[in-house]
Amino acid sequence: MSYDLYFEGSPTKSRAVSLGYRASVAVQGFPKLITRWTKCLLTLKGSDPFSLNEGTYFNNMSGMNVFEEADVYDAAALAIDDCNQQIQAWDQVNMPPLAEQFRSAAITRVEAVLADRYDIWVRITNAAGQAATLVVAGTGA
């Protein structure tokens, strides 16, 4: 049995990821875009045998021998740009509603949490003008 991951925004961080064991949750509007974008960023490119070009190399940042904040920023920016291009291409083919259409995503902050761990703040905006900031926590160097 398989489950899709639903990424849920929560100010308390009490339930950031759901494994779908409860009743189904219909995701639509801006949360659907955020979920699609996050799934693309966190999927390792080449890991889906049916869509080898989907995903990014963002997860490869864990274990890198990079300890400068600027280098972490550069590596994350490359993965985010790749993700952005994939989401835009999908939107051009499928034409989702404005709330689900991608406009932009960019790093707003990289913060060193420990000597070898960084939190990366990404601001994502949809075509309707709604924006949210996501924190990709615990990116290891």
RANOR-V322972 format. One record per pair of residues at least 4 apart in sequence whose C-alpha atoms are under 7 Angstrom apart, sorted by the first residue. I is the first residue (numbers start at 1). J is the second residue. Records with the same first field share a line. If there is no record, write none. Layout:
I = J ; J
This chain:
3 = 19 ; 20
4 = 19 ; 20
5 = 17 ; 18 ; 19
6 = 17 ; 18 ; 35
7 = 16 ; 17 ; 18 ; 35
8 = 16 ; 17
9 = 16
10 = 15 ; 16
20 = 24
27 = 31 ; 32
28 = 32
29 = 33 ; 99 ; 100
30 = 34 ; 99 ; 100 ; 126
31 = 35
32 = 36 ; 100
33 = 37 ; 100 ; 101 ; 102
34 = 38
35 = 39
36 = 40
37 = 41 ; 87
38 = 42
39 = 43
40 = 54 ; 55 ; 56 ; 83
41 = 55 ; 56 ; 58 ; 80 ; 83
42 = 55 ; 56 ; 58 ; 59
43 = 55 ; 56
44 = 55 ; 56 ; 57 ; 59
45 = 52 ; 53 ; 54 ; 55 ; 56 ; 57
46 = 52 ; 53 ; 54
47 = 52
48 = 52
55 = 83
56 = 79 ; 82 ; 83
57 = 79
58 = 76 ; 79
61 = 139 ; 140 ; 141
62 = 139 ; 140 ; 141
63 = 140 ; 141
64 = 141
65 = 141
66 = 71 ; 72 ; 141
67 = 116 ; 141
68 = 72
69 = 73 ; 110
70 = 74
71 = 75
72 = 76
73 = 77 ; 110
74 = 78
75 = 79
76 = 80
77 = 81 ; 107
78 = 82
79 = 83
80 = 84
81 = 85
82 = 86
83 = 87
84 = 88 ; 105
85 = 89
86 = 90
87 = 91 ; 102
88 = 92 ; 102
89 = 93
90 = 94
91 = 95 ; 96 ; 101
96 = 100 ; 101
97 = 101
98 = 127 ; 128
99 = 126 ; 127 ; 128
100 = 126
101 = 126 ; 127
102 = 125 ; 126 ; 127
103 = 125 ; 126 ; 127
104 = 124 ; 125 ; 126
105 = 122 ; 123 ; 124 ; 125
106 = 122 ; 123 ; 124
107 = 120 ; 121 ; 122 ; 123
108 = 121 ; 122 ; 123
109 = 120 ; 121
110 = 118 ; 119 ; 120 ; 121
111 = 118 ; 119 ; 120
112 = 117 ; 118 ; 119
113 = 117 ; 118 ; 119
116 = 140 ; 141
117 = 138 ; 139 ; 140 ; 141
118 = 137 ; 138 ; 139 ; 140
119 = 135 ; 136 ; 137 ; 138 ; 139
120 = 135 ; 136 ; 137
121 = 133 ; 134 ; 135 ; 136
122 = 133 ; 134 ; 135
123 = 131 ; 132 ; 133 ; 134
124 = 131 ; 132 ; 133
125 = 129 ; 130 ; 131 ; 132
126 = 130 ; 131
